[in-house]
Amino acid sequence: MNDWLARYGAIALGIGIGTSAKYGLALSEGKIPSWRGIIADCLLMGMVALLALFVTDRMSLSGSSATLCASLFAISSDRVIRLIRDRFEKKVAEAEL
């Protein structure tokens, strides 16, 4: 149980911190997050958490390093998902040729 909590707890904490920072930055810039944007972020968080878990495992990160990695993914979640989607679509287009 402790291994599970140490591994996934750091990711969950990082996702929470990163998402809070993302909305804090938007509020400080005078942007009010819409319900649609908040729901979209909630739907994307599963994928963001999987990406953060993959990267932390590949880099053998744990504890605060894993939390930092996950929070960076959460802050830039829209850009990361867009990058992955664009690369996927490019690979599909290449495969169709």
N, C-alpha and C positions, 0 to 999 in steps of 0.2 A: 504494500500500500504506500509506503514512504517513497519508493522508487517512482511509482506512478505519479504521486503528488509532486515530487521534485521535478519530474520531466514535464508534465503537462501543466502544472501550476505556474511554472515560469512563463510558459507560452501564453496561458490565459491572462496572467498579470500584465505581460507585455502588450497583448492585444488591447486590454482595457486601458492601459496608460497611453498607448499610441492613439487609440480612437478618441480619448478625452483630449489629448493634445491637438488632434486634427480639428475637433470642434471648437476648442479654445482659440486656435489660430483663426478659424473662420469668424468667430464672434469678435475677436480683436480687430479684424479687418472690416467690421461692420456688416458682415454677411449673416443673415439669419438662416440657419439650416431648415429646410422644408421637411415635412413628414415623409415625402417621397424619397428624399435623399437619405434620411435616417433609416428608412426601411430598406433601401438599396444597400446601405452600408451593413446592416444586420445580415442581409442575405449573402453578402460577399465575405463576411468574417470567417465563415467555415473554410473557404478556399484560402484565405489569407493565413489562417492558423495552420492549415496543412502545408502551405509553402514555408512558413516559418519553422515548422517542425522538421521538414525535409532539410532545410538549410542548416539548422542547428545540429541535426544528426550528422550531416555530411562534414560539418566543420568541428564536430565533437565539442560543441559548446554546452555549457550547463550553468545553472544558477543565474547570476546577474547578466552574464554575457548572452544567455538565451533570452532573457527578458528584454534586453536592449535590442537584440535582433528582431524579436517579435514586434516590439513597439515601432521600430523603423518600418517594418512591413505594414503595420496598421496605419501609420501616418501617411504613407505613400500608396495605400491600397488601391486607389482608383488608377494610379499610373501603372502599378505593377500588373493589375488585372488587364488593363488595356494593352500593355506590352506583350503579355502572354497570349492574349486573344489575337493580336496582330501577327505574331510569329506563327501561331497555329494556322491562321487563315492563309498565310504565305506558304507554309508547308503543304497545305491542302491544294492550293492553286498549282504549286510545282508538281505535285503528284498527279494531278489531272492532265498535265501535258503529256 
